[in-house]
Amino acid sequence: MTARRSLFVSDVHLTTRDGDKLERLVALLKRRLKGGDALYLLGDIFEYWVSDVHIREPLYARLADELGRLVRSGVHVGFVAGNRDYMVGRPFAATTGVELLGRAARIKLGGRAAHLEHGDLVFNKNWKHAAYRNLMRLGILRGAAARIPGRVGHVIGRGMRRLSKATTPSVEWGREELVESARPMLARGAEILIFGHLHLPQRIDFKSGGRPRTLFILGDWDDTGVYLEAEGPEFELRPGF
């Protein structure tokens, strides 16, 4: 079934102390979504997710409750893994009713094929990050991490964030470089590309193979909360607050 309206949100980076940020997100979802619509969460919704028991945290539980309410009201909610919350797993899905879509997904929007992905493995110039993400896809490692006690998981998650910030160089991306990085998805038939990760909200219209294509990059919720709203053939990047 094709959704009447679809919202695409990424890079909320919700922590256990981000009450105001969470309320802005919840207000947007309540305002813009109703039965028959769809919501796609394109990664890094959480600042980190190491253990499944994180869902017991009050703010995480509040978001889970809101997602569950949306699902029960007839909104389809899909979750694409980001580089900070790729450990979100079946307990979260069972609690919320959210569909886990893995690293990437393909859907139809306005009759066109759309590719959805967080973007850290598309717009990536750090081979160590790609190697780490591929390693952590192994089931045995994911299973072990999911059983880590919540308090320990927070310590690990915060430590990993500090290490990442200290060792990840700042990289600028130009228009042509963004399009070139996304060409593998175009070769597989995608006409619309929707990513997060870069925190550089923009729309790029271009042609490939003689056909019109559109690349969207969403914003982060520490700045503007820019999200994408699609209804029929119309697409619009909008500020979340």
C-alpha positions in Angstrom: 0.0 0.0 0.0 1.3 3.5 -0.9 1.4 5.9 2.0 -0.6 9.2 1.6 2.2 11.2 3.2 5.8 10.1 4.1 8.2 11.7 6.5 11.9 11.1 6.6 13.9 12.0 9.8 17.5 11.3 10.7 20.2 12.4 13.1 18.1 13.2 16.1 21.1 12.1 18.3 18.8 11.6 21.3 20.6 11.2 24.6 19.1 10.4 28.0 19.1 14.1 28.8 17.5 15.6 25.6 14.0 16.2 26.9 13.4 19.4 24.9 14.7 17.8 21.7 12.5 14.8 22.2 9.4 16.9 22.7 10.1 18.8 19.5 10.3 15.6 17.6 7.1 14.1 19.2 5.2 17.4 18.5 6.2 17.1 14.8 5.1 13.5 14.5 1.8 14.2 16.1 1.2 17.3 13.9 2.1 15.8 10.6 1.2 12.1 10.7 -2.0 10.1 10.8 -3.3 6.7 9.7 -2.2 5.9 6.2 1.0 7.9 6.4 4.5 6.6 6.8 7.5 7.6 8.9 11.1 6.5 8.0 13.8 7.0 10.6 17.1 7.1 8.7 19.6 6.4 11.4 21.3 8.1 14.3 18.0 8.6 16.0 19.9 7.8 19.2 23.3 9.3 20.1 24.4 5.7 20.8 22.7 2.3 21.3 24.9 -0.4 22.8 22.5 -2.5 24.8 18.8 -3.5 24.3 18.1 -2.4 27.9 18.6 1.2 26.8 14.9 1.1 26.0 14.2 1.3 29.7 15.7 4.9 29.8 12.8 7.3 30.4 13.4 9.4 27.2 14.1 6.4 25.0 10.9 4.8 26.5 9.0 8.0 25.7 10.0 7.8 22.1 9.2 4.1 21.9 5.7 4.9 23.3 5.2 7.5 20.7 6.3 5.3 17.8 4.1 2.5 19.2 1.1 5.0 19.2 1.8 5.9 15.6 1.9 2.2 14.5 -1.3 1.5 16.3 -3.0 4.5 14.6 -2.1 3.0 11.2 1.2 4.8 10.4 3.9 2.6 9.0 7.2 3.2 10.7 10.5 1.9 9.3 13.9 2.1 10.9 17.2 2.3 8.9 20.3 1.8 10.9 22.8 4.6 11.4 26.4 4.5 12.5 25.4 5.3 16.1 22.3 3.1 16.5 22.9 0.1 14.2 22.6 -2.2 17.3 18.9 -1.4 17.6 17.3 -4.8 17.3 14.3 -7.0 17.7 13.4 -6.1 21.3 12.9 -2.4 20.1 10.9 -3.6 17.2 8.7 -5.9 19.4 8.1 -3.0 21.8 7.2 -0.4 19.2 5.9 -2.3 16.1 8.5 -0.5 14.0 9.8 -2.4 11.0 13.6 -2.8 11.0 14.8 -2.2 7.5 18.5 -2.9 8.0 21.3 -0.8 6.5 19.2 0.4 3.5 15.7 0.1 1.9 14.0 0.6 -1.4 10.5 2.0 -1.6 8.2 3.7 -4.1 7.5 7.5 -3.8 5.2 9.1 -6.3 5.7 6.2 -8.6 9.5 6.5 -8.5 12.0 4.2 -6.9 13.6 5.7 -3.8 16.7 4.5 -2.0 16.9 5.1 1.7 20.1 4.9 3.7 21.8 6.6 6.6 24.8 7.4 4.5 27.8 6.7 6.6 28.9 4.0 4.3 28.1 6.0 1.2 29.7 9.3 2.1 32.8 7.8 3.8 36.5 8.5 3.3 37.6 6.5 6.4 38.2 2.8 5.6 38.5 2.0 9.3 34.9 3.0 9.8 33.6 0.8 7.0 35.7 -2.1 8.3 34.3 -1.7 11.8 30.6 -1.4 10.6 31.0 -4.6 8.5 32.6 -6.4 11.5 29.8 -5.4 13.8 27.2 -6.8 11.4 28.3 -10.3 12.6 25.5 -11.9 14.6 27.7 -13.2 17.4 29.1 -9.7 18.2 25.7 -8.1 18.0 24.2 -10.7 20.3 27.0 -10.3 22.9 26.6 -6.5 22.8 22.8 -6.6 23.2 23.2 -8.4 26.6 25.5 -5.7 28.1 24.0 -4.2 31.3 22.5 -0.8 30.7 24.9 1.2 33.0 27.9 -0.5 31.3 26.4 0.2 27.9 26.2 3.9 28.6 29.8 4.0 29.7 30.9 2.2 26.5 28.6 4.3 24.3 29.9 7.6 25.7 33.5 6.4 25.4 33.0 5.5 21.8 31.5 8.9 21.0 34.4 10.7 22.6 36.9 8.5 20.7 35.0 9.1 17.4 34.9 12.8 17.8 38.7 12.9 18.6 39.7 10.7 15.7 37.3 11.5 12.9 38.5 14.3 10.6 36.2 17.0 9.3 35.4 16.4 5.6 33.7 18.8 3.2 31.5 17.4 0.4 30.8 19.3 -2.8 27.7 18.8 -5.0 29.5 16.6 -7.7 31.2 14.5 -5.1 27.9 13.8 -3.4 26.3 12.7 -6.6 29.3 10.6 -7.6 29.3 8.8 -4.3 25.6 7.9 -4.8 26.1 6.5 -8.4 26.0 2.8 -7.3 22.4 3.2 -6.2 21.6 5.0 -9.4 23.0 2.0 -11.3 20.6 -0.2 -9.4 17.6 1.8 -10.6 17.1 4.4 -7.8 15.6 7.6 -9.0 15.3 9.3 -5.6 18.1 9.1 -3.0 17.5 10.0 0.6 20.3 10.2 3.2 21.1 11.6 6.6 24.5 11.5 8.2 26.2 14.6 6.8 24.0 17.2 8.6 24.0 19.3 5.4 20.3 19.5 4.4 20.0 20.1 0.7 18.2 19.0 -2.5 20.2 18.2 -5.6 18.4 17.7 -8.9 20.4 16.2 -11.7 20.3 13.7 -14.6 21.8 10.3 -14.9 21.4 8.0 -17.9 19.2 10.7 -19.5 16.7 10.5 -16.6 15.9 13.0 -13.8 17.2 12.0 -10.4 17.0 13.8 -7.0 19.3 13.5 -4.0 18.1 14.6 -0.6 20.2 15.0 2.5 18.4 15.6 5.8 19.5 17.8 8.7 20.3 17.0 12.3 18.2 17.9 15.3 21.0 19.8 17.2 20.6 22.5 14.5 17.4 22.8 12.4 15.8 19.4 12.5 15.4 19.5 8.7 13.3 16.5 7.6 11.8 15.5 4.2 8.1 15.3 3.6 6.7 13.6 0.5 3.1 13.6 -0.7 2.4 12.2 -4.1 4.9 13.7 -6.6 5.7 16.6 -4.2 8.8 16.7 -2.0 9.8 19.4 0.5 12.6 19.8 3.0 11.2 21.4 6.1 12.6 22.6 9.4 11.5 20.4 12.3 11.4 23.4 14.7 
